[in-house]
Amino acid sequence: MKTLALVPVFNESTTIIQVLMDLEGFVDDILLVNDGSSDESENLIRKWMADGHHNAELVTLKRNSGYSRATLTGFALVEERIKKKQLGKNDIVVTIDGDGQHKPSDIPVLKEYLQEDDLALVRTRRQFEKYSKYKRLGNKFMSSTVSIIAGQRCFDAQSGFLLMRASTIRPLLQYATGYRYSICDEFAVILPRLGYKVSDEHLSEVLYFRSNTRISDVIINLTFSFIALLRVKLRIRSTTTPRLKIRKRFRERRRKTA
């Protein structure tokens, strides 16, 4: 069973190489989506790839499109790999942030959990000891509200550390809209409403606290969560590759085979 890590990157020059080094021992392939970074992230990644550390692919978007759109672009590229038989539907796709908040060493436990419970997706439930009281209350409110929309209890709807079967990529692409940071909340709604078995009971340590979300993002995320519910209920699907216009959204694509 192959494991692919999808890493959205935006101005992560101080952390991205360590994240990649930590990922090496737990995944087979790495797909990086550089969301128009203005720092040295892209150059550092290129150098790391040239050093032959791992099978990796770097996609650079022409401009910053936001976390959600970068993630959906990565998912569309994963879907291309599935169509080309480079990735099987029962293979594993991991999404993990490039800022070093998450622990790649959790991946084997998450894989075991996914397989033993026959899950479609495992969403890590973050430990919030390092988070501010404001952030903890906000997460609790958001997760409780998304739980109602999803029809399933969500303990941490905003977690970006996900492990899923590749077969879930297509429905997520079909029903997700994605704006700013809404994508994780949308995923928390789409799969349960489609009847997929999902869990976020696994606790994962967060190495440090960093948040770029604003109060306006609460409104945005809840709005797009509700839109995701309507799209599932009404079966309003989007085509994958044409909708994202992948070929127009990035200026170069490089792969290094170790």
C-alpha positions as CSV (number, residue, x, y, z in Angstrom):
1,M,0.0,0.0,0.0
2,K,1.5,3.3,-1.1
3,T,1.3,6.5,0.9
4,L,1.5,10.0,-0.6
5,A,1.8,13.2,1.4
6,L,0.2,16.4,0.1
7,V,1.9,19.5,1.6
8,P,0.5,23.0,0.8
9,V,3.2,25.6,1.2
10,F,3.0,29.3,1.7
11,N,6.1,31.2,3.0
12,E,7.4,28.2,5.1
13,S,11.1,28.7,4.5
14,T,12.0,28.3,8.1
15,T,10.2,25.0,8.5
16,I,9.6,23.2,5.2
17,I,12.8,21.3,4.9
18,Q,12.6,19.9,8.4
19,V,9.0,18.9,7.6
20,L,10.1,17.1,4.5
21,M,13.0,15.4,6.3
22,D,10.6,14.2,9.0
23,L,8.1,12.9,6.3
24,E,10.7,10.9,4.4
25,G,10.5,7.8,6.7
26,F,6.7,7.6,6.7
27,V,5.6,8.1,3.1
28,D,6.5,6.9,-0.4
29,D,5.9,10.1,-2.3
30,I,5.5,13.8,-1.5
31,L,3.5,16.3,-3.6
32,L,4.1,19.9,-2.7
33,V,1.9,22.8,-3.8
34,N,3.7,26.1,-3.5
35,D,0.9,28.6,-3.1
36,G,2.7,31.6,-4.6
37,S,5.3,31.9,-1.8
38,S,7.3,35.2,-1.8
39,D,10.1,33.9,0.4
40,E,12.7,31.2,-0.3
41,S,10.4,28.2,0.1
42,E,10.5,27.3,-3.5
43,N,14.3,27.5,-3.9
44,L,14.8,25.5,-0.7
45,I,12.4,22.8,-1.9
46,R,14.1,22.6,-5.3
47,K,17.5,22.2,-3.7
48,W,16.2,19.5,-1.4
49,M,14.7,17.7,-4.3
50,A,18.0,18.0,-6.3
51,D,19.8,16.4,-3.4
52,G,17.9,13.2,-4.1
53,H,16.2,12.8,-0.7
54,H,12.8,11.4,-1.9
55,N,10.4,10.9,-4.8
56,A,8.8,14.4,-4.8
57,E,6.9,16.7,-7.1
58,L,6.7,20.5,-6.8
59,V,3.9,22.5,-8.2
60,T,4.1,26.3,-8.0
61,L,1.0,28.4,-8.5
62,K,1.3,31.7,-10.3
63,R,-0.1,33.6,-7.3
64,N,-1.3,33.0,-3.8
65,S,-4.7,31.4,-4.1
66,G,-5.3,30.4,-0.4
67,Y,-5.0,27.2,1.6
68,S,-8.2,25.7,0.3
69,R,-7.5,26.2,-3.4
70,A,-3.9,25.0,-3.0
71,T,-5.2,21.8,-1.3
72,L,-7.8,21.2,-4.1
73,T,-5.2,21.7,-6.7
74,G,-3.1,19.0,-5.0
75,F,-6.2,16.8,-4.8
76,A,-6.8,17.2,-8.6
77,L,-3.2,16.2,-9.3
78,V,-3.7,13.2,-7.0
79,E,-6.8,12.3,-9.0
80,E,-4.6,12.5,-12.2
81,R,-2.3,9.9,-10.7
82,I,-5.2,7.6,-9.9
83,K,-6.4,7.8,-13.5
84,K,-2.9,7.0,-14.7
85,K,-2.7,4.0,-12.4
86,Q,0.2,5.6,-10.5
87,L,-1.8,5.5,-7.3
88,G,-4.4,2.9,-6.3
89,K,-7.8,3.8,-4.9
90,N,-6.9,2.0,-1.7
91,D,-3.6,3.7,-1.3
92,I,-3.3,6.4,1.3
93,V,-3.2,10.2,0.9
94,V,-2.0,12.3,3.9
95,T,-2.5,16.1,4.1
96,I,-0.1,17.8,6.4
97,D,0.9,21.5,6.9
98,G,4.3,22.8,5.9
99,D,4.7,24.9,9.1
100,G,5.9,22.1,11.4
101,Q,2.8,22.0,13.6
102,H,2.1,18.3,13.0
103,K,4.1,15.2,13.7
104,P,4.7,12.9,10.7
105,S,5.6,10.2,13.2
106,D,1.8,9.9,13.9
107,I,1.2,8.6,10.3
108,P,1.8,4.8,11.0
109,V,-0.7,4.9,13.9
110,L,-3.2,6.7,11.8
111,K,-2.8,4.2,9.0
112,E,-3.4,1.3,11.4
113,Y,-6.4,3.1,12.8
114,L,-7.8,3.7,9.3
115,Q,-7.4,0.1,8.3
116,E,-8.6,-1.6,11.5
117,D,-11.8,0.4,11.6
118,D,-12.3,0.3,7.8
119,L,-12.4,4.1,7.7
120,A,-12.5,6.4,4.6
121,L,-10.7,9.2,6.4
122,V,-9.0,9.9,9.8
123,R,-8.9,13.5,10.9
124,T,-6.5,14.2,13.8
125,R,-8.0,15.7,16.8
126,R,-5.5,18.3,18.0
127,Q,-4.4,18.7,21.6
128,F,-5.0,22.3,22.5
129,E,-2.7,22.8,25.5
130,K,-0.6,25.3,23.5
131,Y,-3.6,27.2,22.1
132,S,-5.1,30.4,23.6
133,K,-8.4,30.3,25.4
134,Y,-9.9,32.3,22.5
135,K,-8.7,29.8,19.9
136,R,-10.0,26.8,22.0
137,L,-13.4,28.4,22.4
138,G,-13.5,29.3,18.7
139,N,-12.6,25.7,17.7
140,K,-15.2,24.3,20.0
141,F,-17.9,26.5,18.6
142,M,-16.9,25.8,15.0
143,S,-16.7,22.1,15.5
144,S,-20.0,21.9,17.3
145,T,-21.7,23.9,14.5
146,V,-20.1,21.8,11.7
147,S,-21.2,18.7,13.6
148,I,-24.8,19.7,13.1
149,I,-24.3,20.5,9.4
150,A,-22.4,17.2,8.9
151,G,-24.8,15.1,10.9
152,Q,-21.9,13.5,12.7
153,R,-20.0,14.6,15.8
154,C,-16.8,16.5,14.9
155,F,-14.3,17.1,17.6
156,D,-11.9,19.2,15.5
157,A,-13.4,20.1,12.1
158,Q,-10.5,22.5,11.3
159,S,-7.6,20.1,11.6
160,G,-5.5,20.0,8.4
161,F,-3.7,16.8,9.3
162,L,-5.8,14.2,7.5
163,L,-5.2,10.6,6.4
164,M,-7.6,9.2,3.8
165,R,-8.0,6.5,1.2
166,A,-7.3,7.8,-2.3
167,S,-10.9,6.7,-3.3
168,T,-12.2,9.7,-1.3
169,I,-10.4,12.3,-3.4
170,R,-13.0,12.3,-6.2
171,P,-16.1,13.0,-4.1
172,L,-14.2,15.7,-2.2
173,L,-13.3,17.4,-5.5
174,Q,-16.8,17.1,-6.8
175,Y,-18.5,18.7,-3.8
176,A,-16.0,21.1,-2.2
177,T,-15.8,24.8,-3.1
178,G,-12.8,26.0,-1.1
179,Y,-12.2,29.5,0.0
180,R,-9.5,30.7,2.3
181,Y,-9.5,28.1,5.2
182,S,-12.9,26.6,4.6
183,I,-11.8,23.3,3.0
184,C,-11.3,21.3,6.2
185,D,-14.8,22.2,7.4
186,E,-16.2,21.3,4.0
187,F,-14.5,17.9,4.1
188,A,-15.9,17.3,7.6
189,V,-19.4,17.8,6.0
190,I,-19.1,16.1,2.6
191,L,-17.9,12.6,3.5
192,P,-20.3,11.8,6.3
193,R,-23.2,13.2,4.3
194,L,-22.2,10.9,1.4
195,G,-22.1,7.9,3.8
196,Y,-18.4,7.5,4.2
197,K,-17.0,6.4,7.6
198,V,-14.9,9.1,9.1
199,S,-13.3,9.6,12.5
200,D,-11.4,12.3,14.4
201,E,-11.1,10.6,17.7
202,H,-7.3,10.2,17.5
203,L,-5.5,12.8,19.5
204,S,-2.4,14.4,18.0
205,E,0.1,16.6,19.7
206,V,0.5,20.1,18.2
207,L,4.2,21.1,18.4
208,Y,3.4,24.8,18.5
209,F,0.5,27.2,18.1
210,R,0.1,29.4,15.0
211,S,-3.1,30.7,13.6
212,N,-3.8,33.0,10.6
213,T,-7.5,32.8,10.9
214,R,-9.7,35.8,11.7
215,I,-13.3,36.2,13.0
216,S,-14.4,36.7,9.4
217,D,-13.1,33.2,8.7
218,V,-15.7,31.8,11.1
219,I,-18.5,33.2,8.9
220,I,-16.8,32.1,5.7
221,N,-16.1,28.5,7.0
222,L,-19.6,28.0,8.2
223,T,-21.1,29.5,5.0
224,F,-19.1,27.1,2.8
225,S,-19.9,24.2,5.1
226,F,-23.5,24.8,4.6
227,I,-23.0,25.2,0.8
228,A,-21.2,21.8,0.9
229,L,-24.3,20.3,2.6
230,L,-26.5,21.8,-0.1
231,R,-24.3,20.6,-2.9
232,V,-24.3,17.0,-1.5
233,K,-28.1,17.0,-0.9
234,L,-28.8,18.4,-4.4
235,R,-26.0,16.4,-6.0
236,I,-24.4,19.6,-7.5
237,R,-21.1,18.2,-8.6
238,S,-18.2,19.9,-10.2
239,T,-15.9,18.3,-12.7
240,T,-12.4,18.1,-11.2
241,T,-9.6,19.1,-13.6
242,P,-11.6,21.6,-15.7
243,R,-12.9,23.4,-12.6
244,L,-9.5,23.9,-11.1
245,K,-7.9,24.7,-14.5
246,I,-4.8,23.1,-13.3
247,R,-2.7,23.8,-16.3
248,K,-3.3,27.5,-16.0
249,R,-2.8,27.7,-12.3
250,F,0.8,26.7,-12.0
251,R,3.8,27.8,-14.0
252,E,6.0,24.8,-13.5
253,R,6.0,21.3,-12.4
254,R,9.1,19.3,-11.4
255,R,9.7,15.8,-10.2
256,K,12.8,14.3,-8.7
257,T,13.2,10.6,-8.5
258,A,15.6,9.4,-5.8
